[in-house]
Amino acid sequence: MVKKGAKKAGGGGGTAAVNLFSDRPPMTPADVQRIADRWVSVQMRLVTWNYLDFIIRVPSSTNLYIIEQQIKEQHCGSITKLQLWKTLVHPKNVLKDFSRTLAEEFRLDDYSPDEEVTTGVCDTDKDPDCVIFYDFHPHESDCPLLLCSPRNNESTPAPLPPQPKMTR
């Protein structure tokens, strides 16, 4: 039978506190603001056709340039002359400065931290925080393949060519 080891003198027997984050610098106020940034639902509405409407969730510090890129990505890059309006399609609501953030444009800075910020839980049933209307021109091309009309553009199918008769 193996003898159990005797306890050491000096007692203690506890574990020493180990600081796992000793090499990490302390957080700055900018880091805290970045973490506690409010997430907003932005509903994108196409002016002419509501079938292409979509909603994205982004931080309120997102620039309108990023919103523009998201719209272009949604349409696979085949759009030009994108124009944005906030809340309502009206000449006074045209968004021109794409370096501004959503918080600046929609005045989202004055908010109190709610359950979504502290818990990270997203409530998708609520109304969107921001509504952006957009319109664009389709991609113009000089490609002859894209500009030609389809062959047999009739509503009735073309007749099949006669089949050669098989003889035995």
Salt bridges, closest charged atoms under 4 A:
GLU68 OE2 - LYS72 NZ 3.66
GLU104 OE1 - ARG100 NE 3.93
GLU105 OE2 - LYS86 NZ 3.62
GLU105 OE1 - ARG100 NE 3.24
GLU116 OE2 - ARG57 NH2 2.52
GLU116 OE1 - LYS126 NZ 3.61
ASP129 OD1 - ARG38 NH2 3.74
ASP129 OD1 - LYS126 NZ 3.87
